[in-house]
Amino acid sequence: MSLASKITLGLACTLTAGIIVFVNAKDWIDKKNMHKGVLKDVERQQKKKIENLYWLEKQVEMTKILKQKQNEEKKIVIPLLEDDKKGEF
């Protein structure tokens, strides 16, 4: 086997090994990045859930306040209507 063929074989084997290592390393990095993406999605969903619960509580509070105001207005309007009826007869 000549020196040129030995060098060519060595370079081909080295290049092949380098390509295999590069592809495996890139695959490992891609999987790691995809896992980070999943973790970010879970974190984002948890934050959104907390925010939605906050706004739900606010809406419940506002509904209670609105119902109280409506009840107070009814209490004021009903006596006025009763006074009007008394005055008619």
TAMOVEN-V337720 format. One line per field, one symbol per residue. ss: DSSP state (h for helix, s for strand, l for the rest). phi: phi as a letter, one per 40 degrees, with the letter a starting at -180 (. if undefined). psi: psi as a letter, one per 20 degrees, with the letter a starting at -180 (. if undefined). A space follows every 10 residues. Layout:
ss = ???
phi = ???
psi = ???
//
This chain:
ss = llhhhhhhhh hhhhhhhhhh hhhhhhhhhh hhhhhhhhhh hhhhhhhhhh hhhhhhhhhh hhhhhhhhhh hhhhhhhhhh hhhhhhhhl
phi = .ccccccccc cccccccccc cccccccccc cccccccccc cccccccccc cccccccccc cccccccccc cccccccccc ccccccccc
psi = prgghggggg gggggggggg gggggggggg gghhhhgggh gggghgghgg ghhghggghg ghgggghghg gghghghghg hhhhhhhh.
//
